[in-house]
Amino acid sequence: MGFLTFGGDRASLSPVLAITPLCFCNYGSLESSKSIRYVCKAKKARPTSWFGRMDVGKDSKLLFARSRLAAQPTEQMMFTSSNSLVDQLKKVSTYLFRTEIGGHVKISVGKINGKYAVYVEVSSLELGASDDIKLMLIWGIYTSDSSCFVPLDSSSDARTIETPLRQNSFATYATELEFEAKQTPFYLSFLLKPTSSGVEIRNHNKANFCVPIGFYPGYPAPLGLSFSTDGSMNFAFFSRNAAGCVLCLYDDSTSGKPALELDLDPYVNRSGDIWHASLEGAWTFLSYGYQCKGSALQSDADKFDAGLVILDPYSKIIINSITDNVSGLLPKYLGRLCTEPVFDWNDDVPPNLAMEKLVVYRVNVTRFTKDNSSQISSDAAGTFAGLIEKLSHFKNLGVNAILLESIFPFDEQKGPYFPCHFFSPSNIYGPSSGSVAAISSMKEMVKKLHANGIEVLLEVVFTHTAEAGALQGIDDSSYYCTSITTDLKSQNALNCNYPIVQRMILDSLQHWVTEFHIDGFCFINASSLLRSFGGEYLSRPPVVEAIAFDPLLSKTKIIADCWDPNDLEPKETAFPHWKKWAEMNTKFCYDIRNFLRGEGLLSDLATRLCGSGDIFSSGRGPAFSFNFITRNFGLPLVDLVSFSGDEVASELSWNCGEEGPTNKTIILERRLKQIRNYLFVLFVSLGVPVLNMGDECGQSSGGSTSYGSQKPFDWDALSTGFGIQTTQFISFLSSLKMRRGDLLQKRDFLKEENIDWHGSDQTPPRWEDPSCKFLAMTLKVDKPGSRLISESSHVEGDMFIAFNAAGRSESVTLPEVPEGMAWHRLVDTALPFPGFFSNDSEPVTRQPYEMKSHSCILLEANVHDVSFSSTGMHLQI
């Protein structure tokens, strides 16, 4: 029990009876020039009654080292003599050892006046019958190597001291030592030597007696770094299969070696699968990490590199470690030894919008303001602060929620969808790439967005990590899917439904809600959340169910996105939802793209327009459908209408007649109509529209579908003709969707009496005819009861919406409207800017009406003082 490793030697320490707070350690760098002042005092013999009874301490344990009996509480004793140093000790820790020749050594450690006092008592030691036998305590202190003690005084090279123990009674000896608290933590190591024989007496394992000064066993919860009211820090770290765990403390983040290493004892500093320690004097250190040691019986899945320093998965503040990591044993990040910055959340009121009211804008924090065209300071460019400076852009578009691409620290070679950590934003998003600044800046951003009625949704990746520098080396068989050889990319696929991983996921989500006031989460690669330990899909995956029913998370939006960053494609799956999970609707994207390029079925289009009942009808509704046309991988919107070669066949795109850039007017006009059509369908469909950053200004990737080809947002492009009209059109559609929420923002599906489907001549649509490219629908308002329509000139009536994906015009017959009302054209994507959308258009009175090729129209029935025929009306441009 209690192995100490110093300089390649191994000494074992086995307390035999009662043990109170104890933690055995292996100190790292020995290059400390610090000296430790000491005071050594010998005291007269005192009987056991010196100790007064005290309530059982929360750190107390009864430990039988070799018998491996269960730990039991024991009484902790306090000194009561008013004339002794020990009388005044506080927070006493007691250790009891067995010697190699019999007898016991009891060591009590406590604090007095800011110093540590150590009381050593030896009893039942058979040294002979002579009264002249004296017992010496030969002791020293060490940091990293027990064979190389630290000098005890700056004025001397002495590394060991011989202190006599005063005999209290027959075979009972005692002495006291004092140490400066500022020098802790360290080990006190000693042996006993009778003057009569000169034989050195050690513990029953023939090793020096060693006790820690300045640190304690700690507690297994909460995981990570936590702070007590008395200033002490508790470290708790999961590793089920590691044989040993070392807490590494650094006083300089650029140093390749820790200033101090605490080798946690598996019997005292481990509860179940949690390693833990408590430290008082660590304020001189800046950062920390862990090393995990393997055992001879470890499996191939658990490969522990004893020299590898690992970031604490629960670190709330992380800092960059050295950049020139030649050995490869240091992590990119270390946990920082400080509390999270205090932030004033007063007056922060989350918008708490209903899901069906959302209009979402997906944004990459770095790319949004990184370009010089953003005209913001270099410190703010590409950061949370920069995003806030462009708040007016979100308001101009009419969006009320932003979806942040993953902001976790990540593998810079593969991008943000391969995270290294889950409890803090990446430092790159803060001013000067500072960790604390990034946290504070993000909170300021959230508070500012909330104040403007905008919710903040966060993309999260919990199904896999970066291939190195994440959770590897902690306990791979627990954290990772090491036994799966299917398509899970087992090298970095997380074992999401394993208890400790599920706990980490929930703890992370709760942390983002409580500390950052995040309003919702979009789970990337969500289909992998359904996997079991062995890789098969579960009908009730524990982590998905736990998220759905978590009391805190129930107040947020939770969205499943089955896009896989490994394969760069979505995976269709029936996602279990418990009426809580929404989904990124990939079918919407595919079906709308297919229809507008002239290859889809009318039935598929109708299903998506009405909220995708084939996916969301089992207890949810259209509000759970997050609809998108483009996203941050694949072709952006302008490329979707410009490229359709074999290399992008999976994108279901159409180049409108010519591949790539062109100067042909007819091609450019067709592409412009198609872009309008895509945006139009996105907003008139039931569900939540999700816009992609850059589409409003015509951002292009040159036909590339890779994530890395996405470019920074070009703010100059907003002032071009395309940028102006597209931004205004999106703003118009956002306000229209909000204004006509009775028909376009519904939590429940439309009733049969609220919708009619038409062909161009008011005949039923040819649903399954692949050659038919026209579909029209009338969305009908609920009857206003006994109130007469003529009572108000602001009554909003039915809406007629038509889609023509054919290469020819269609003559459209409009349905009848109630008496006293007329159709007003709000949108016709075939008309030139600015006339293709308007809230103040004149009523449509001419007929017949030809709807142009590759276009969409929206008409609204409003009160108007005109007469209408009873047989219907024809329109003609």
VEXNUKE-499481 format. One record per residue (C-alpha): residue in three letters; y, z, x. Coordinates in steps of 0.05 Angstrom, whole numbers, padded with zeros to 5 digits, always signed. Each point is the difference from the previous one (the first is absolute). Layout:
N
ALAYZX
...
END
This chain:
877
MET+00000+00000+00000
GLY+00071-00010+00021
PHE-00004-00049+00058
LEU+00058-00005+00047
THR+00006-00062+00043
PHE+00042+00004+00063
GLY-00003-00047+00058
GLY-00070-00024-00016
ASP-00029+00071-00001
ARG-00024+00030-00064
ALA+00002+00074-00017
SER-00026+00027-00065
LEU+00030+00057-00038
SER-00038+00036-00055
PRO+00031+00057-00037
VAL-00056+00044-00026
LEU+00030+00042-00054
ALA+00066-00001-00038
ILE+00050-00054+00018
THR+00069-00009-00027
PRO+00045-00060+00013
LEU-00028-00040+00057
CYS+00003-00071+00026
PHE-00028-00025+00064
CYS+00037-00054+00037
ASN+00000-00050+00056
TYR+00069-00007+00030
GLY+00020-00067+00026
SER+00050-00013+00055
LEU+00002+00052+00054
GLU+00063-00024+00030
SER+00042+00055-00030
SER+00047+00036+00046
LYS+00013+00055-00052
SER-00014+00071+00024
ILE-00020+00056-00046
ARG+00029+00070+00007
TYR-00047+00056-00015
VAL-00001+00075-00008
CYS-00065+00038+00013
LYS-00009+00070-00025
ALA-00060+00048+00003
LYS-00006+00051-00055
LYS-00037+00065-00008
ALA-00065+00004-00036
ARG+00005+00000-00075
PRO-00054+00008-00052
THR-00016-00052-00052
SER+00042+00039-00050
TRP+00061-00032+00034
PHE-00010-00057-00049
GLY+00023+00009-00070
ARG-00033-00037-00057
MET+00035-00062-00026
ASP-00012-00049-00057
VAL-00046-00057+00016
GLY+00041-00054+00035
LYS-00003-00071-00026
ASP-00019-00025+00069
SER-00055+00052+00011
LYS-00073-00022+00006
LEU-00067+00030+00017
LEU-00037-00048+00044
PHE-00069+00006+00029
ALA+00000-00054+00053
ARG-00073-00012+00012
SER-00031+00019-00067
ARG+00047-00047-00036
LEU+00008+00049-00058
ALA+00052-00014-00053
ALA+00070+00025+00016
GLN+00020+00064-00035
PRO+00067+00037-00004
THR+00009+00059+00047
GLU+00053+00053+00006
GLN+00059-00012+00045
MET+00025+00062+00037
MET+00071+00020+00018
PHE+00020+00048+00055
THR+00032+00065-00023
SER+00020+00038+00063
SER+00076+00007+00003
ASN-00001+00004+00075
SER-00039-00063+00014
LEU+00021-00072+00002
VAL-00056-00018-00046
ASP+00029+00044-00055
GLN+00056-00051-00009
LEU-00041-00064+00000
LYS+00007-00049-00057
LYS-00047-00054-00024
VAL-00058+00028+00039
SER-00060-00044+00016
THR-00064+00034+00024
TYR-00057-00031+00040
LEU-00066+00034+00017
PHE-00046-00025+00055
ARG-00067+00020+00028
THR-00008+00006+00076
GLU-00057-00027+00041
ILE-00025+00071+00016
GLY+00011+00030-00069
GLY+00060+00034-00029
HIS+00059-00029-00037
VAL+00070-00024+00018
LYS+00051+00005-00055
ILE+00066-00037+00008
SER+00059+00009-00047
VAL+00059-00048+00003
GLY+00066+00011-00036
LYS+00075-00009+00005
ILE+00054+00049+00016
ASN+00073-00013+00011
GLY-00012-00075+00008
LYS-00056+00011+00051
TYR-00075-00003-00003
ALA-00038+00064+00016
VAL-00074+00000+00016
TYR-00041+00064-00006
VAL-00069-00002+00035
GLU-00052+00052-00014
VAL-00070+00002+00031
SER-00054+00044-00031
SER-00074+00015+00007
LEU-00001-00029+00069
GLU-00055+00032+00044
LEU+00030+00006+00069
GLY-00035+00063+00024
ALA+00008+00075-00005
SER+00054+00010+00053
ASP+00068+00022-00024
ASP+00033-00037+00057
ILE-00019-00070-00025
LYS+00061-00041-00013
LEU+00004-00066-00038
MET+00047-00055+00019
LEU+00027-00057-00044
ILE+00008-00063+00041
TRP+00040-00049-00042
GLY+00043-00061+00000
ILE+00027-00052-00048
TYR-00011-00074-00002
THR+00022-00061-00036
SER-00047-00059+00012
ASP-00051+00025+00051
SER-00032+00069+00000
SER-00015-00006+00074
CYS+00074-00010+00016
PHE+00043+00056-00028
VAL+00075-00007-00008
PRO+00043+00041+00048
LEU+00020+00065-00033
ASP+00069+00005+00030
SER+00049-00050+00027
SER+00010+00042+00062
SER-00074+00003+00017
ASP-00060-00046+00005
ALA-00046+00053-00028
ARG-00045-00028-00054
THR-00044+00060-00015
ILE+00015+00074-00009
GLU-00046+00060+00007
THR+00017+00052-00051
PRO-00038+00066-00005
LEU-00027+00021-00067
ARG+00010+00074-00015
GLN-00061+00037-00024
ASN+00011+00029-00069
SER-00067+00033-00012
PHE-00070-00008+00025
ALA-00011-00075+00013
THR+00065-00018-00035
TYR+00058-00034+00037
ALA+00066-00030-00022
THR+00064-00035+00025
GLU+00059-00039-00027
LEU+00035-00065+00021
GLU+00065-00031-00024
PHE+00022-00073+00003
GLU+00064-00038-00017
ALA-00009-00035-00068
LYS+00038-00061+00022
GLN-00056-00019+00049
THR-00053-00003-00054
PRO-00048-00029-00018
PHE-00048+00012+00058
TYR-00067+00033+00017
LEU-00010+00068+00029
SER-00063-00002+00042
PHE-00031+00060+00034
LEU-00063+00034+00026
LEU-00018+00072+00014
LYS-00017+00029+00068
PRO-00025+00071+00012
THR+00026+00029+00066
SER-00067+00033+00013
SER-00043-00063+00005
GLY+00050-00057+00004
VAL-00042-00040-00049
GLU+00040-00045-00045
ILE-00014+00009-00074
ARG+00010-00058-00048
ASN-00018-00014-00072
HIS-00072-00008-00023
ASN+00004-00075+00016
LYS+00021+00018+00071
ALA+00069-00029-00010
ASN+00068+00032+00005
PHE+00027+00037-00060
CYS+00054-00046-00030
VAL+00047+00012-00057
PRO+00057-00044-00026
ILE+00070+00027+00000
GLY+00049-00030-00049
PHE-00045-00039-00047
TYR-00049+00015-00056
PRO-00056-00031-00041
GLY+00046-00026-00054
TYR-00020-00025-00069
PRO-00037-00061-00026
ALA+00053-00018-00052
PRO+00044-00036-00007
LEU-00023-00057+00045
GLY+00049-00021+00054
LEU+00057+00040+00029
SER+00031+00055-00042
PHE+00050+00055+00013
SER-00002+00074-00019
THR+00060+00042-00018
ASP-00007+00037+00066
GLY+00009-00065+00040
SER-00072-00009+00019
MET-00033-00068-00007
ASN-00068-00014-00029
PHE-00041-00060+00020
ALA-00057-00025-00044
PHE-00041-00062+00016
PHE-00063-00030-00031
SER-00059-00023+00043
ARG-00069+00012-00028
ASN-00041-00029+00057
ALA+00041+00018+00061
ALA-00032+00054+00044
GLY+00067+00022+00025
CYS+00074-00009-00015
VAL+00059+00007+00048
LEU+00071+00010-00023
CYS+00046-00036+00049
LEU+00072+00022+00006
TYR+00054-00042+00035
ASP+00068+00021+00025
ASP+00019-00072+00014
SER-00021-00058-00044
THR+00003-00047+00060
SER-00049+00040+00041
GLY-00071-00024+00007
LYS-00029+00070+00002
PRO+00007+00057-00049
ALA+00036+00061+00025
LEU-00051+00044-00035
GLU-00069-00010-00029
LEU-00032+00050-00047
ASP-00076-00008-00005
LEU-00015+00025-00070
ASP-00061+00044-00005
PRO-00051-00028-00050
TYR-00018+00069-00026
VAL+00069+00032-00007
ASN+00045-00061-00009
ARG-00044-00039-00048
SER-00011+00009-00075
GLY-00049-00050-00027
ASP+00024-00067+00027
ILE+00072+00023+00013
TRP+00023+00020+00069
HIS+00061+00046+00001
ALA+00045+00042+00044
SER+00065+00038-00007
LEU+00052+00001+00056
GLU+00062+00042+00009
GLY+00032-00022+00064
ALA-00003-00076-00006
TRP+00073-00012-00012
THR+00008-00024+00072
PHE-00047-00057-00016
LEU+00023-00064-00034
SER-00063-00035-00026
TYR-00074+00007-00009
GLY-00065-00037-00009
TYR-00075+00014+00002
GLN-00061-00017+00041
CYS-00069+00000-00031
LYS-00063+00013+00041
GLY-00067-00028-00017
SER-00069+00030+00006
ALA-00065-00023+00029
LEU-00028-00010-00070
GLN+00057-00043-00026
SER-00016-00064-00036
ASP+00023-00069+00020
ALA+00051+00003-00056
ASP+00034+00059+00032
LYS+00024-00018+00069
PHE+00047+00054+00026
ASP+00042-00015+00061
ALA+00017+00069+00028
GLY+00060-00028+00036
LEU+00030-00036-00061
VAL+00060+00036-00032
ILE+00002-00011-00075
LEU+00058+00004-00048
ASP-00008+00053-00054
PRO-00012-00040-00065
TYR+00043+00051-00037
SER+00060-00001+00046
LYS+00063-00005-00042
ILE+00045-00019+00058
ILE-00025-00045+00056
ILE+00032-00023+00064
ASN-00017-00056+00048
SER-00041+00020+00060
ILE+00004-00034+00068
THR+00005-00075-00003
ASP-00035-00013+00067
ASN-00068+00024-00021
VAL-00043-00026+00057
SER-00060+00044-00014
GLY-00001-00016-00074
LEU-00014+00073-00016
LEU+00067+00019-00030
PRO+00017-00018-00072
LYS+00060-00042-00017
TYR+00025+00060-00040
LEU-00002+00076+00007
GLY+00016+00051-00053
ARG+00067+00034+00008
LEU+00004+00077+00001
CYS+00055+00011-00050
THR+00011+00009-00074
GLU+00020-00058-00044
PRO+00075-00009-00005
VAL+00033+00035-00059
PHE+00027-00049-00051
ASP+00045+00012-00059
TRP-00033-00030-00061
ASN+00051+00032-00047
ASP+00022-00048-00055
ASP-00059-00047+00014
VAL-00027-00023-00067
PRO-00057-00050+00003
PRO+00011-00056-00051
ASN-00069+00012-00029
LEU-00001-00069-00032
ALA-00054-00021-00048
MET-00048-00048+00034
GLU+00015-00057-00048
LYS+00074+00004+00018
LEU-00010-00013+00074
VAL+00027-00060+00038
VAL-00027+00006+00071
TYR+00024-00029+00065
ARG-00048+00001+00059
VAL+00037+00011+00066
ASN-00017+00007+00074
VAL+00047+00053+00028
THR+00006-00032+00069
ARG+00007-00073-00021
PHE+00048+00014-00056
THR+00060+00016+00045
LYS-00024-00017+00070
ASP+00033-00069+00003
ASN+00071-00003+00027
SER+00021-00033-00066
SER-00006+00069-00033
GLN+00065+00018+00037
ILE-00018+00074+00006
SER+00001+00042+00063
SER-00057-00005+00050
ASP-00018+00073-00012
ALA-00011-00013-00074
ALA-00030-00070+00003
GLY-00073+00001-00019
THR+00001+00073-00022
PHE+00002+00040-00064
ALA+00075+00008+00010
GLY+00007-00076+00004
LEU-00037-00008-00066
ILE+00049+00047-00034
GLU+00059-00041+00025
LYS-00029-00059-00040
LEU-00007+00040-00064
SER+00046-00048-00036
HIS-00050-00056+00010
PHE-00052+00037-00041
LYS+00051+00014-00055
ASN+00021-00073+00000
LEU-00071-00022-00011
GLY-00009+00050-00056
VAL-00061+00035+00030
ASN-00012+00074-00014
ALA-00057+00013+00049
ILE-00013-00019+00072
LEU-00069-00004+00029
LEU+00002+00017+00074
GLU-00051-00035+00043
SER-00042+00051+00037
ILE+00045+00045+00043
PHE-00055+00040+00034
PRO-00003-00002+00077
PHE-00042-00061+00015
ASP-00034-00045+00051
GLU+00056-00043+00026
GLN-00048-00057+00017
LYS-00028-00006-00070
GLY+00057+00023-00044
PRO+00016+00056-00050
TYR-00064-00009-00040
PHE-00040+00032+00057
PRO+00028+00071+00002
CYS-00009+00054+00052
HIS+00025+00058-00042
PHE+00011+00019-00073
PHE+00050+00058-00003
SER+00065-00027+00028
PRO+00041-00064+00001
SER-00001-00041+00063
ASN+00054+00020+00049
ILE+00025-00072+00004
TYR+00032+00008-00069
GLY+00047+00055+00023
PRO+00064-00003+00041
SER-00017-00008+00074
SER-00074+00003-00020
GLY+00002+00075-00005
SER-00054+00036-00039
VAL+00043+00053-00033
ALA+00055-00051-00012
ALA-00050-00047-00034
ILE-00022+00055-00048
SER+00071+00020-00018
SER+00022-00072-00006
MET-00057-00016-00048
LYS+00017+00059-00044
GLU+00073-00022-00002
MET-00023-00069-00020
VAL-00043+00027-00057
LYS+00055+00045-00025
LYS+00051-00056+00001
LEU-00047-00048-00037
HIS-00015+00052-00052
ALA+00074+00012-00011
ASN+00005-00074-00017
GLY-00058+00000-00048
ILE-00049-00033+00048
GLU-00070+00028+00011
VAL-00036-00002+00067
LEU-00072-00023+00002
LEU-00039+00003+00065
GLU-00057-00044+00024
VAL-00055+00043+00030
VAL-00061-00020+00041
PHE-00057+00051-00003
THR-00060-00045+00006
HIS+00004-00016+00074
THR+00040+00016+00062
ALA+00021-00033+00065
GLU-00059-00014+00044
ALA+00023+00052+00051
GLY+00049+00057+00003
ALA-00012+00024-00072
LEU-00057+00047-00020
GLN-00050-00026+00051
GLY-00030+00053+00044
ILE+00009+00058-00050
ASP-00063-00007-00039
ASP-00017-00074-00010
SER-00062+00011-00044
SER+00043+00040-00049
TYR+00064-00041+00000
TYR-00028-00070+00008
CYS-00054-00043-00033
THR-00041-00002+00064
SER-00066-00014-00034
ILE+00024-00061-00040
THR-00014-00069+00028
THR+00028-00039-00059
ASP+00070-00030-00007
LEU+00036+00066+00009
LYS+00020-00011+00073
SER-00035+00066+00016
GLN+00039+00010+00064
ASN+00061+00024-00039
ALA-00022+00005-00073
LEU+00013+00070-00027
ASN-00053+00038-00037
CYS+00047+00011-00059
ASN-00048+00037-00046
TYR-00023+00049+00054
PRO+00028+00069-00018
ILE+00045+00010+00061
VAL+00029-00071-00005
GLN+00011+00008-00075
ARG+00036+00065+00014
MET+00043-00033+00053
ILE+00019-00056-00048
LEU+00020+00049-00055
ASP+00037+00045+00048
SER+00039-00060+00027
LEU+00019-00025-00069
GLN+00022+00069-00022
HIS+00041+00007+00064
TRP+00038-00065-00014
VAL+00014+00023-00071
THR+00023+00070+00016
GLU+00037-00013+00066
PHE+00027-00071-00012
HIS+00003-00003-00077
ILE-00039-00066-00001
ASP-00007-00027-00071
GLY-00066-00038+00007
PHE-00051-00031+00046
CYS-00032-00068+00007
PHE-00069+00006+00033
ILE-00013-00059+00046
ASN-00073-00024+00004
ALA-00015+00045-00060
SER-00069-00031-00012
SER-00025+00037+00062
LEU+00019+00066-00033
LEU-00060-00013-00045
ARG-00050+00002+00058
SER-00050+00057+00010
PHE-00022+00028+00067
GLY-00052-00054+00005
GLY+00045-00058-00021
GLU-00022-00012-00071
TYR+00050-00002-00057
LEU+00006+00062-00043
SER+00015+00000-00075
ARG+00037+00066+00007
PRO+00026+00003+00072
PRO+00022+00073+00013
VAL+00065-00017+00035
VAL+00024-00048-00054
GLU-00017+00050-00054
ALA+00033+00057+00038
ILE+00065-00039+00007
ALA-00001-00017-00074
PHE-00006+00073-00021
ASP+00041+00034+00054
PRO+00055+00041-00036
LEU+00055-00019+00049
LEU-00019-00073+00007
SER-00006-00008-00075
LYS+00076-00002-00002
THR+00002-00061+00045
LYS-00019-00074-00006
ILE-00066-00016+00033
ILE-00016-00073+00011
ALA-00063-00032+00027
ASP+00010-00061+00044
CYS-00067-00031+00020
TRP+00029-00044+00054
ASP-00039+00011+00065
PRO+00043-00004+00064
ASN-00063-00014+00041
ASP-00019-00063-00038
LEU+00070-00016-00024
GLU-00024-00011-00070
PRO-00007+00040-00064
LYS-00067+00025-00025
GLU-00012-00004-00074
THR-00033+00062-00028
ALA-00003+00040-00064
PHE+00042+00059+00021
PRO-00014+00067-00034
HIS+00066+00025-00027
TRP-00007+00061-00047
LYS+00060-00029-00036
LYS+00044+00018+00059
TRP-00009-00053+00054
ALA+00043-00063-00005
GLU-00019-00063+00040
MET+00032-00056+00039
ASN-00022-00058-00043
THR-00028-00053+00046
LYS-00027-00040-00059
PHE+00071-00007-00026
CYS+00022-00030+00066
TYR-00058-00049+00003
ASP+00003-00023-00073
ILE+00075-00011+00000
ARG-00003-00039+00065
ASN-00057-00042-00028
PHE+00035-00016-00065
LEU+00067-00019+00030
ARG-00033-00047+00049
GLY-00033-00034-00060
GLU-00072+00024+00008
GLY-00007+00063-00043
LEU-00025+00011-00070
LEU+00047+00020-00056
SER-00044+00059-00017
ASP+00008+00029+00070
LEU+00076-00007-00005
ALA+00002+00033-00068
THR-00043+00058+00024
ARG+00049+00014+00057
LEU+00062-00007-00043
CYS-00027+00053-00048
GLY-00014+00052+00052
SER-00070-00018+00026
GLY-00041+00032-00055
ASP-00064-00020+00036
ILE+00018+00051+00053
PHE+00043+00053-00034
SER-00025+00005-00072
SER-00048+00058+00012
GLY+00047+00057-00013
ARG+00060-00023+00041
GLY+00047-00056-00020
PRO+00046-00054+00029
ALA+00044+00053+00034
PHE-00058+00012+00049
SER+00003-00073+00024
PHE+00044-00009+00061
ASN+00012-00075+00000
PHE+00020-00040+00061
ILE+00005-00072+00022
THR+00008+00010+00074
ARG-00007+00059+00047
ASN+00009+00018+00073
PHE-00060-00040+00022
GLY-00016-00072-00017
LEU+00053-00052-00017
PRO+00070+00023-00021
LEU+00029-00030-00064
VAL+00036-00059+00032
ASP-00062-00018+00040
LEU-00043+00005-00062
VAL+00035-00062-00026
SER+00005-00035+00068
PHE-00070+00004+00031
SER-00069-00016-00028
GLY-00041-00025+00059
ASP-00072+00018+00012
GLU+00018+00059+00044
VAL+00034+00034-00059
ALA-00048-00023-00055
SER-00016+00072-00018
GLU+00074+00011-00018
LEU-00005-00044-00062
SER+00067-00031+00019
TRP+00031-00068-00015
ASN+00049-00036+00045
CYS+00032-00038-00058
GLY-00015-00068+00031
GLU+00014+00006+00074
GLU-00026+00049+00053
GLY+00050+00045+00035
PRO+00075-00009+00006
THR+00031-00060-00033
ASN+00067-00032-00016
LYS-00023-00037-00062
THR+00041+00021-00060
ILE-00055-00008-00051
ILE-00047+00044+00040
LEU+00053+00053+00011
GLU+00017+00002-00074
ARG-00073+00007-00018
ARG-00009+00056+00049
LEU+00061+00036-00026
LYS-00027-00005-00071
GLN-00066+00028+00022
ILE+00033+00060+00034
ARG+00038+00013-00064
ASN-00064-00007-00041
TYR-00037+00051+00043
LEU+00055+00051-00007
PHE+00006-00014-00074
VAL-00074+00010-00015
LEU+00000+00064+00042
PHE+00054+00031-00043
VAL-00020-00023-00069
SER-00072+00023+00009
LEU-00019+00069-00024
GLY-00009+00047+00058
VAL+00041+00023+00060
PRO+00032-00057+00041
VAL-00005+00009+00076
LEU+00048-00041+00041
ASN-00011-00014+00074
MET+00054+00010+00051
GLY+00031-00066+00023
ASP-00021-00044-00059
GLU+00070+00006-00029
CYS+00031-00033+00061
GLY-00053-00053+00013
GLN-00033+00034+00059
SER-00053-00045+00031
SER-00058+00013+00047
GLY-00007-00074+00017
GLY-00064-00004-00040
SER-00035+00057+00037
THR-00038+00051-00041
SER-00006+00054+00055
TYR+00037+00066-00008
GLY+00030-00008+00069
SER+00035-00064-00019
GLN+00044+00035-00050
LYS+00073-00001+00023
PRO+00056+00050-00004
PHE+00043-00005-00062
ASP+00056-00052+00009
TRP+00061+00028-00033
ASP+00040-00062+00013
ALA-00048-00039-00044
LEU+00023+00040-00060
SER+00066-00037+00002
THR-00032-00069-00003
GLY-00005-00038-00065
PHE-00073+00017-00007
GLY+00011+00074+00016
ILE+00057+00006-00049
GLN-00035-00032-00060
THR-00068+00033+00013
THR+00031+00070+00007
GLN+00040-00010-00063
PHE-00061-00026-00037
ILE-00042+00061+00020
SER+00057+00046-00022
PHE+00003-00037-00067
LEU-00075+00006-00010
SER+00001+00074+00018
SER+00054+00014-00051
LEU-00035-00044-00052
LYS-00065+00038+00009
MET+00036+00065-00008
ARG+00041-00023-00060
ARG-00061-00028-00036
GLY-00046+00056+00019
ASP-00025+00000-00071
LEU-00037-00065+00016
LEU-00003-00004+00076
GLN-00009+00073+00022
LYS-00056+00028-00042
ARG-00048+00055+00019
ASP-00050-00024-00051
PHE-00025-00070-00013
LEU+00033-00044-00052
LYS-00028+00001-00069
GLU-00028-00064-00029
GLU+00057-00004-00050
ASN+00052+00003+00056
ILE-00021-00064+00036
ASP-00013-00072-00019
TRP-00027-00055+00046
HIS+00020-00072-00006
GLY-00010-00069+00028
SER+00060-00044+00008
ASP-00003-00022-00073
GLN-00015+00070-00029
THR-00074-00014-00003
PRO-00049+00050+00031
PRO-00005-00004+00076
ARG-00059-00036+00032
TRP-00023+00062+00036
GLU-00058-00026+00041
ASP+00025-00071+00011
PRO+00015-00005+00076
SER+00043-00061-00012
CYS+00049+00038-00045
LYS+00059+00027+00040
PHE+00045+00025-00056
LEU+00001+00067-00034
ALA+00052+00033-00045
MET+00002+00069-00031
THR+00045+00036-00050
LEU+00009+00074+00011
LYS+00019+00030-00067
VAL+00038+00064-00010
ASP-00023+00053-00048
LYS+00030-00008-00068
PRO+00064+00042-00007
GLY-00020+00028-00067
SER+00049-00003-00056
ARG+00061-00012+00045
LEU+00029-00070-00010
ILE+00006-00043+00062
SER+00071-00018-00018
GLU+00023+00072+00007
SER+00007-00007+00076
SER+00020-00057+00045
HIS-00038+00034+00057
VAL-00069-00002-00030
GLU-00049-00028+00050
GLY-00054-00043-00030
ASP-00063-00036+00021
MET-00008-00035+00067
PHE-00029-00069+00011
ILE-00028-00013+00069
ALA-00031-00066+00024
PHE-00033-00022+00065
ASN-00010-00072+00020
ALA-00040-00010+00064
ALA-00011-00075-00011
GLY+00035-00055+00037
ARG+00029-00028-00064
SER+00049+00025-00054
GLU-00023+00031-00065
SER+00034-00005-00068
VAL+00000+00071-00026
THR+00002+00021-00073
LEU+00030+00069-00008
PRO-00026+00050-00052
GLU+00043+00021-00058
VAL+00048+00058+00007
PRO+00021+00048-00055
GLU+00058-00020-00043
GLY+00067+00013+00032
MET-00026-00005+00071
ALA-00003-00056+00051
TRP-00036-00015+00066
HIS+00043+00011+00062
ARG-00023-00027+00066
LEU-00001+00054+00054
VAL-00041-00037+00054
ASP-00018-00071+00015
THR-00023-00006+00072
ALA+00010-00075+00000
LEU+00076+00004-00008
PRO+00047+00003+00060
PHE+00032+00064+00024
PRO+00036+00037-00030
GLY-00021-00025-00068
PHE-00075+00012+00005
PHE+00008+00073-00022
SER+00052+00033-00044
ASN+00010+00057-00049
ASP+00057-00037-00035
SER-00029-00068-00015
GLU+00016-00037-00063
PRO-00052-00005-00055
VAL-00049-00058+00006
THR+00014-00048-00057
ARG-00020-00069+00024
GLN-00069-00031-00008
PRO-00048-00025+00021
TYR-00004+00038+00065
GLU-00034-00021+00064
MET-00023+00054+00047
LYS+00001-00028+00071
SER-00061-00002+00046
HIS-00017+00061+00041
SER+00047+00045-00038
CYS+00004+00061-00044
ILE+00046+00019-00057
LEU+00018+00064-00037
LEU+00036+00000-00067
GLU+00023+00062-00038
ALA+00013+00004-00074
ASN+00068+00030-00014
VAL+00045+00007-00060
HIS+00042-00063-00010
ASP+00037-00030-00059
VAL-00038-00065-00006
SER-00050-00029-00049
PHE-00071-00018+00018
SER-00052-00043-00032
SER-00062+00032-00030
THR-00047-00047+00036
GLY+00017+00018+00072
MET+00048-00029+00051
HIS-00007-00048+00058
LEU+00040+00006+00065
GLN+00019-00053+00049
ILE+00039+00003+00065
END
